[in-house]
Amino acid sequence: MIETHSLTRYFGPRAALAGIELTVSAGEFVTLVGPNGAGKTTLLRILATLTRPTSGSVRIAGLDPARAGEQVRRKIGFLSHRTLLYDDLTAGQNLQFAARMYDLADSGARIEHLLEQFGLAARRNDLVRTFSRGMQQRLALARTLLHRPEVLLLDEPYTGLDPHAAQMLSALLTQLAGEGCTILLATHDLTRSMELGQRVLILAHGRLVCDERTDAVTPATLAAVYRALTEERPV
């Protein structure tokens, strides 16, 4: 469902990504960990068609985003570091706007379901600028799922969530993975990455330096590997 070959992205002379080879199968739940500046956000933004690679290739569901960008974007739900919500619209209006962008017919019931699911139904008519960071994150997650994407690209989705909301999100992601959704989730939390994903990838200095199945490695071993690999300096 996700494929990259020799994927690079340079910002001036600095390589944010340096030859990423990645394959994620349909229905697979993969977590991506790495220190700040490792390239996690850059990789997700390229997969979401928001940033162009310097070189290399990307395929989403067999499609080339450079040639079939609209088709690819309809298959993807992307949650970035920023919520990308409109502060001067209500929660309901933000979701209605997103529904129009995806040309979703009869979206009212879907919007109401998501507002209920994320605990925002009572605030549907309140402006987003009045929301806490955690509430904004929940609304951003609802918008990400609105069009029932086949692929979820999630950049630190637990940011700002209280323990109850975080537990709800984990249960929802597990459910979506069980229903066949392909998930690539970037996080700094090694423990959460082990609990959620079927595979865990470590990204350091723009390179994928580790790819392990979570049922084949212990948390302590992964933590030791993470420390060793992320402390190394690029050659």
Secondary structure, 3 states (H helix, E strand, C coil): CEEEEEEEEEECCEEEEEEEEEEECCCCEEEEECCCCCCHHHHHHHHCCCCCCCEEEEEECCECCCCCHHHHHHHEEEECCCCCCCCCCEHHHHHHHHHHHCCCCCCHHHHHHHHHHCCCHHHCCCEHHHCCHHHHHHHHHHHHHCCCCCEEEEECCCCCCCHHHHHHHHHHHHHHHHCCCEEEEEECCHHHHHHHCCEEEEEECCEEEEEEEHHHCCHHHHHHHHHHHHHCCCC
